[in-house]
Amino acid sequence: MAKFKGVRALYGCSQQSFYTVAAVAWANYDTNILQFTSFKAKYTPALATTALAALTAAKLLPNQETRNAMPESVRISLVPLANSCLANQRKLKSYIEEAFPTSSSTMLASAGNKSYKAAYHEGWEEMNTMITDGALFITDNTAALEMAGTNMPVAFVATYTADKTAFETVYKNYLLTSQATPGDTSNKMKANNKVYTTLMAMMKDAQLIFETDHTKVAIFTFATILKKVSGNGTTGTRFTVVDSVSKVNITNFAVTVQPGAKVAVANGIILEIKMSEDLYSVAINAPGYSEIITNSVQLKTGIMHRIDVELVKL
């Protein structure tokens, strides 16, 4: 559950997932407005408009991002730098296994490899730990790793250090910026909780309105929508796009994926593209907005990678 000092979230998921669930649920409400109005006169199109306005206002309130929920623009900058560090770590692993054949497990742990898996999945703190430990290990064991010129190249030390510094610079700048602008997270959480309470009241009535229609009940069940938003073991990428200023969802965006030249156009809040495990570049665009290109999107089998994008108007 998302946590902020002073006020706890009522919703049992990430803030971004909650926003998407709410937007989807109110879109479902609009589609079924006649049944709602027949049940209670208060259910009008204006009610959805007001609820979505409150949702947008909550999005716009200042928020101190958690380290693993950084802005997409920062993530885009970090990914290629992180990939270089990961490639270096894989090479270092090979050098360690060659130089220390009887104690490679212990040496790999000392060199930061215990953090590799989390770092691979964009665990930025684990990435920091891995490259810090790796650099120290190289410093302490340079001669042994080089094996008189038959194993680790002399130039590898400079490459590892340079890539480590490049990653640390971007990541540390992000941390300093986020700490310098804390925002009033308590007010934001209160606004989020109010949006949640309104949403759940509507969805509770939906359970009565559609109690004999299991399909309709599902589209007004928070957990069911959340599962669709969060993924269920399918390999691929799920996109949501908002206007960078208003934070209103854009529903006619297009995504182009390379390799494969796969093109998909959204017709709603969420666009889900199933893909196999690989390293991709992704371009996201919408009419009237500047295109964003996200390089080095690494997909793993059984994981639905999520990309939330803010597009800037031309």
C-alpha positions, 0 to 999 in steps of 0.5 A: 500500500502506498504510504505518505507521512501523516495520512495513509492511502485507502487504496491498496496499490500504487498511486499511479495504478489507483489513478488509472483504475479510477479513470477506467471505472468512470469510463465504464460508468459513462458507458452504462449511464442509463442503468445508473440513472434508473437506479438513482437519480443522482447518477448523471453524466455531470457526476462523472465529470465532477469525479474526473475533475477531482481525479485530475486535481489530485494528480496535479497536487505536489507529490514527493515521488518515491525512488522507484516511481520516478518521472518517466523522463528521468527513467528514460535517461537512466535506462541506457546508463544502467544497461551499460553498468549491467553489461559491465557487471556481466563482464566482471562476473566472467573475469571473477570466475576466471580469476577465482575458480574455487571461490567465485561465489564468495567473490561475486557476492563481494563484487555486488552480484547479489544486487544484480537481479533487482538492478536488472529490474530497474531497482535503482538503489540496488544498481547503486549498491552493485556498481559501488561494490563492483568498483571497490572489488576491482580496486582491491583485486585488479592484479588478480583479475588481470591475470598478467594480461590474460583475463580482465583488460586494463582498459576495463577499469576505466570503462567500469568507472566511467559508466558508474559515474555517469549513472550516479550523476543522473540518479543523484541529481534526481534524488537531490531535486526530489528532496528539495521539493517535498510538496504537501503530500498530506493534502495530496493523499487526502485528495486521493482518498476523497477520489477513492471514497467517491469511486467506491460508493459508485462501484458499490451501487454498480454491484447492485445494479448489475448483480445478475450480470457477472461481466458488468460486475467485473468492470466495476470491481476495483481488484479486477480493474487493478489486475488488468492495469497491473498485469497478470503474468503476460509478457509485454508492455502496458501504456498510459499517456497524459497531457503534461500540463493538465494530467488528463488522459490522452486516449488516441495515442500511438505506439511504435515498437522496434525491433519488429516495427509493431504499431498500435493505436490506443482507443481508450486509457490503456494500450496493452501490447504483447511482446516476447522477451527482448530489448526494445525501443518505443516511440509514443506520439499523439496528434498535437503533441511532441513524440517521446522515444523510450530506448532500451526497454528490456522485457522479461518473460511473464512480466507486463512492463508499465510505461506511463508517459506525459506528452508535451503539446506542440 
